[in-house]
């Protein structure tokens, strides 16, 4: 028996309503989805209902921090005057040398000196409009050290210099690619892209090379596997190796 068209509408509305509730249970945070395949089939069966539901925000984009990238980040801080011997206080420095009271957000405050006025802030001296673009692109809201590091790498990539940075060589070309982003970096002509005070290439390279050597040395020490114990312990070879590890003083005292 075929039901009249008017009689089937309430049943169809009820089905769509139940489907919508089921979909909400799948996407609301904390809800438990019983079966991912069942959820996918439900969305496919009712695409219009699924499209009406809000999508969760994309996860933040995270760049790996390798020794090569860290060395370049440190060099940018050195050039921008925020190195502060590698201390985290450098992430709080505003243009002019003052410290921002909090790292919850970019301070967005113009500071004036005798020659310049700027709202740059942080370890990499982000301008407010630059940081707004970076934070939207990466999905970050705060302004802490790790977030600033990620923002700087994003800008390096945006300037087409990340592949060069990953080679572990600080070259004039790498510095020139970053000069439009950081005024303290020299162009190929050795001048600031914006006519501001600039660091000499050789000074930056010396700082970069020293940092990279230290970072790679730390990485080597951290990943070096332990040497197996000498066996048998009573053999002359093992006893000599033990004396070598103890050092000359202990070797002399044992004689």
VOPADREN-731024 format. One line per field, with one value per residue: residue in three letters; x, y, z of N, C-alpha, C in turn. Coordinates in steps of 0.1 Angstrom, whole numbers. Layout:
% VOPADREN-731024
r <- [ALA ...];
n.xx <- [X ...];
n.yy <- [Y ...];
n.zz <- [Z ...];
ca.xx <- [X ...];
ca.yy <- [Y ...];
ca.zz <- [Z ...];
c.xx <- [X ...];
c.yy <- [Y ...];
c.zz <- [Z ...];
***
This chain:
% VOPADREN-731024
r <- [UNK UNK UNK UNK UNK UNK UNK UNK UNK UNK UNK UNK UNK UNK UNK UNK UNK UNK UNK UNK UNK UNK UNK UNK UNK UNK UNK UNK UNK UNK UNK UNK UNK UNK UNK UNK UNK UNK UNK UNK UNK UNK UNK UNK UNK UNK UNK UNK UNK UNK UNK UNK UNK UNK UNK UNK UNK UNK UNK UNK UNK UNK UNK UNK UNK UNK UNK UNK UNK UNK UNK UNK UNK UNK UNK UNK UNK UNK UNK UNK UNK UNK UNK UNK UNK UNK UNK UNK UNK UNK UNK UNK UNK UNK UNK UNK UNK UNK UNK UNK UNK UNK UNK UNK UNK UNK UNK UNK UNK UNK UNK UNK UNK UNK UNK UNK UNK UNK UNK UNK UNK UNK UNK UNK UNK UNK UNK UNK UNK UNK UNK UNK UNK UNK UNK UNK UNK UNK UNK UNK UNK UNK UNK UNK UNK UNK UNK UNK UNK UNK UNK UNK UNK UNK UNK UNK UNK UNK UNK UNK UNK UNK UNK UNK UNK UNK UNK UNK UNK UNK UNK UNK UNK UNK UNK UNK UNK UNK UNK UNK UNK UNK UNK UNK UNK UNK UNK UNK UNK UNK UNK UNK UNK UNK UNK UNK UNK UNK UNK UNK UNK UNK UNK UNK UNK UNK UNK UNK UNK UNK UNK UNK UNK UNK UNK UNK UNK UNK UNK UNK UNK UNK UNK UNK UNK UNK UNK UNK UNK UNK UNK UNK UNK UNK UNK UNK UNK UNK UNK UNK UNK UNK UNK UNK UNK UNK UNK UNK UNK UNK UNK UNK UNK UNK UNK];
n.xx <- [8 6 15 -1 14 14 14 39 57 60 73 97 108 112 132 153 157 166 189 204 208 223 246 255 262 285 303 304 327 339 319 312 320 306 313 335 331 304 296 307 291 266 269 273 248 231 239 233 224 248 264 254 263 287 322 351 379 410 439 468 496 527 562 592 620 651 687 699 679 674 699 698 676 686 706 691 679 702 710 689 691 680 691 702 719 709 688 653 642 647 625 606 613 607 607 632 641 627 606 579 549 536 533 510 498 506 520 514 522 533 566 588 619 649 653 636 604 584 564 574 580 591 612 619 612 585 562 530 510 523 525 498 490 507 498 472 476 490 474 477 473 485 517 540 574 578 558 566 590 580 565 586 600 579 579 604 601 581 595 609 632 636 645 672 681 679 701 723 742 753 748 756 733 713 711 703 678 663 665 645 626 638 653 678 694 718 716 725 742 752 739 711 678 659 672 681 701 725 737 770 778 798 800 775 777 798 787 765 778 792 771 757 776 778 752 749 769 758 736 748 760 738 725 744 750 754 785 791 796 828 839 856 853 875 897 929 927 902 906 926 912 893 910 918 894 892 912 945 953 940 951 977 976 968 989];
n.yy <- [-12 22 51 84 113 135 123 112 132 141 118 118 142 137 116 131 149 132 122 146 151 128 134 157 147 134 154 173 184 160 142 107 88 60 44 51 45 42 68 81 70 80 107 107 98 119 146 173 179 175 195 217 218 232 233 220 240 242 223 238 247 232 236 217 220 221 217 233 251 263 275 295 310 319 335 355 367 377 396 413 424 411 389 384 367 343 339 336 361 376 372 390 415 448 472 495 486 482 461 439 436 411 379 371 381 400 432 455 482 514 526 553 566 586 587 568 553 526 496 471 439 413 384 382 406 412 431 445 441 421 400 395 384 361 347 341 325 303 295 303 319 330 346 334 321 296 299 323 314 295 313 328 309 304 329 328 306 317 337 322 309 287 262 268 275 250 237 242 262 295 318 346 348 336 354 377 370 371 397 416 409 412 440 443 424 420 430 417 437 445 463 476 465 484 507 510 506 479 446 433 409 390 391 381 355 344 342 325 302 294 289 268 248 243 235 212 197 193 178 155 144 139 118 98 64 43 28 -7 -29 -39 -72 -103 -90 -94 -96 -85 -65 -53 -43 -24 -6 3 17 37 52 61 80 98 104 85 62 64 64 38 23];
n.zz <- [0 -9 7 9 -5 13 37 40 45 73 84 70 78 105 103 91 112 132 120 119 147 153 138 151 175 167 161 181 207 229 226 220 193 179 158 132 105 103 108 86 66 73 69 42 34 41 30 29 55 69 58 70 95 118 111 128 139 120 130 147 127 127 127 124 146 138 143 124 117 142 146 127 136 160 150 137 159 171 152 153 178 200 212 238 252 247 264 276 280 258 242 250 244 232 205 209 233 256 278 272 291 292 276 264 242 211 218 203 203 197 198 203 192 190 163 150 149 160 162 166 181 203 200 173 164 154 134 141 120 106 124 129 104 104 128 121 99 110 131 158 190 211 223 230 236 220 201 188 177 158 142 131 115 97 83 72 55 39 25 8 17 33 24 18 43 56 46 62 58 61 38 15 -2 13 34 20 10 33 40 32 52 77 87 97 84 58 23 -9 -17 7 22 43 36 40 45 71 102 98 102 96 71 75 103 111 99 113 139 134 124 148 165 152 153 180 186 170 182 207 200 190 213 228 214 211 213 243 252 250 279 290 286 294 328 344 327 314 294 299 325 320 303 322 339 321 319 344 346 347 374 391 381 388 416 420 416];
ca.xx <- [0 14 9 -2 26 14 17 53 66 64 82 110 113 117 144 164 160 174 202 211 212 234 258 259 269 297 313 306 338 336 309 318 315 306 319 338 325 289 295 309 279 255 271 270 233 225 250 228 224 262 270 248 270 300 334 361 390 421 449 479 507 540 575 603 631 664 699 702 669 677 710 693 667 694 713 681 678 715 710 678 693 672 697 701 727 700 677 640 638 647 612 598 619 600 615 637 647 618 601 565 545 530 534 497 495 515 516 509 524 544 577 595 632 653 653 627 592 581 557 580 581 594 626 621 607 573 553 516 503 529 521 484 490 514 490 461 481 495 464 481 466 494 529 551 587 577 550 574 599 572 562 598 602 569 583 616 595 574 605 616 646 637 654 686 684 681 714 733 752 749 754 750 720 703 709 696 664 657 667 632 618 645 661 692 701 723 713 738 751 758 731 698 668 651 681 684 714 726 749 779 776 808 797 764 781 806 777 757 787 795 758 754 786 774 739 752 776 748 727 756 762 725 721 754 747 764 794 789 805 839 839 853 858 888 908 938 922 891 912 933 901 888 920 918 883 894 921 959 954 936 960 990 973 966 1002];
ca.yy <- [0 34 62 96 121 144 115 108 143 141 108 122 152 130 109 141 154 122 122 158 149 119 141 166 139 130 165 181 179 151 131 95 82 45 38 61 41 45 83 85 66 89 120 105 96 132 156 187 181 176 208 228 217 239 224 224 248 233 223 247 242 231 233 211 229 213 225 243 262 270 284 307 317 326 346 366 374 384 407 422 429 404 376 384 355 331 338 338 375 382 371 400 428 456 481 505 479 479 447 438 430 398 372 366 386 410 444 464 496 522 532 563 569 599 586 559 549 512 488 458 433 399 380 385 420 412 442 440 435 409 390 392 375 349 340 336 314 291 291 305 330 336 352 329 318 286 304 332 306 290 324 332 299 306 340 323 298 327 344 312 307 276 251 272 274 236 232 244 272 309 324 359 347 334 367 386 366 375 411 423 406 417 451 441 415 427 426 413 449 448 474 472 467 496 519 511 499 466 438 429 395 382 389 371 342 339 339 314 290 290 284 256 238 240 228 199 190 188 167 143 139 133 106 88 52 39 17 -20 -31 -48 -86 -105 -79 -97 -96 -74 -54 -46 -36 -12 3 9 27 49 60 68 91 96 104 72 52 66 60 24 15];
ca.zz <- [0 -10 15 2 -4 24 49 41 49 87 87 64 87 117 99 89 125 139 114 124 161 153 133 161 185 162 159 193 215 240 222 216 180 181 146 122 92 103 107 72 58 77 63 28 31 44 28 32 69 73 54 79 108 118 111 138 134 117 140 144 119 135 120 132 149 136 147 113 118 154 145 119 145 169 143 135 172 173 143 157 191 211 216 253 256 245 275 271 281 245 235 256 240 222 198 218 244 268 279 272 304 291 263 260 228 207 225 194 209 190 206 195 196 184 148 145 156 155 171 165 194 203 196 159 161 145 134 144 109 102 134 126 93 109 137 114 90 118 140 171 196 221 218 238 228 210 191 181 168 147 133 124 105 87 75 64 44 30 17 -1 21 42 18 19 57 59 41 72 54 61 26 12 -8 24 41 11 9 45 42 32 64 88 82 101 75 46 10 -16 -18 20 29 48 25 44 49 86 106 94 106 85 67 82 117 112 96 125 150 129 124 161 171 146 158 194 185 164 192 217 194 189 226 233 206 210 221 253 248 258 290 286 292 309 336 350 318 314 286 306 336 314 299 334 343 312 322 357 344 352 389 397 376 396 430 421 414];
c.xx <- [9 7 9 11 26 17 31 62 70 75 96 116 119 131 155 167 169 188 210 216 224 247 263 267 283 308 314 317 333 326 317 312 317 314 322 332 310 287 297 297 267 257 269 255 226 234 245 228 238 268 265 255 283 312 344 372 402 432 461 490 520 552 584 614 644 675 701 691 671 688 706 684 675 702 703 680 691 715 700 680 685 678 697 708 718 689 664 635 639 634 602 602 610 611 619 643 639 612 586 560 541 533 521 493 506 511 510 510 535 553 585 609 636 651 642 615 587 573 562 582 585 608 629 615 595 566 539 509 509 525 506 483 496 504 478 465 484 484 468 475 476 507 541 563 585 568 558 584 592 569 574 601 592 573 595 611 588 583 613 630 647 646 669 690 687 694 725 744 746 756 749 736 710 700 701 682 656 658 654 623 625 655 675 701 706 718 726 747 756 750 718 688 659 659 683 697 714 738 757 777 785 805 785 768 790 797 770 766 790 782 756 764 782 761 741 760 767 740 735 758 749 721 732 751 758 772 791 800 816 838 851 859 871 900 916 933 911 897 919 923 895 897 920 906 884 903 935 960 951 945 973 988 972 978 1009];
c.yy <- [12 45 75 105 130 136 112 119 143 130 111 132 146 123 119 147 145 121 134 156 139 125 150 158 134 141 173 175 171 141 119 89 67 39 49 57 44 60 87 82 75 102 119 104 110 143 170 189 183 189 219 228 225 230 229 231 239 234 232 240 243 228 226 221 220 222 236 254 270 279 297 316 325 337 358 374 382 397 418 428 423 391 374 371 343 329 342 353 382 382 382 414 435 465 492 499 476 465 448 432 416 392 366 370 397 424 454 478 503 528 541 565 582 598 577 558 535 505 473 452 419 396 383 398 420 425 437 434 423 398 386 382 361 341 334 324 301 287 293 318 337 341 347 325 308 291 314 325 301 301 329 322 301 318 336 315 308 334 334 308 295 265 255 271 260 230 234 253 286 316 338 358 344 347 377 383 370 390 419 420 412 427 450 432 423 422 421 425 453 458 468 474 479 508 521 505 485 459 434 414 386 380 380 357 336 334 326 301 285 284 270 245 234 231 213 190 184 177 154 136 132 120 95 76 49 28 4 -22 -41 -62 -94 -94 -81 -97 -84 -62 -46 -38 -23 -2 10 20 39 58 67 80 89 95 91 61 52 61 45 16 13];
c.zz <- [0 -2 6 5 9 37 51 46 63 90 82 73 99 114 98 103 133 134 118 138 161 148 144 172 181 162 172 202 227 237 217 204 181 170 135 108 92 102 93 63 61 70 48 24 33 42 32 47 75 70 63 92 108 119 122 132 130 128 137 136 126 126 129 134 149 141 136 114 131 153 137 128 155 163 140 148 175 164 148 171 203 215 231 258 256 256 269 273 268 238 240 252 230 216 208 230 256 267 280 285 303 277 259 246 224 213 216 199 202 200 198 201 189 169 143 154 151 166 171 179 192 199 182 154 151 146 136 132 104 111 132 115 97 118 131 105 98 128 155 177 205 214 225 229 217 198 182 172 156 137 125 113 94 78 67 52 34 21 8 3 30 37 19 34 62 55 52 68 54 49 24 6 3 31 33 10 21 48 41 44 76 84 86 93 63 33 3 -18 -4 28 34 36 28 48 63 89 103 99 94 83 75 97 119 109 107 136 146 130 138 168 165 151 172 194 180 174 203 212 193 203 231 226 205 219 231 248 257 268 285 293 286 317 342 341 319 306 293 318 331 309 311 339 335 315 335 356 350 367 395 393 384 410 431 420 428];
***
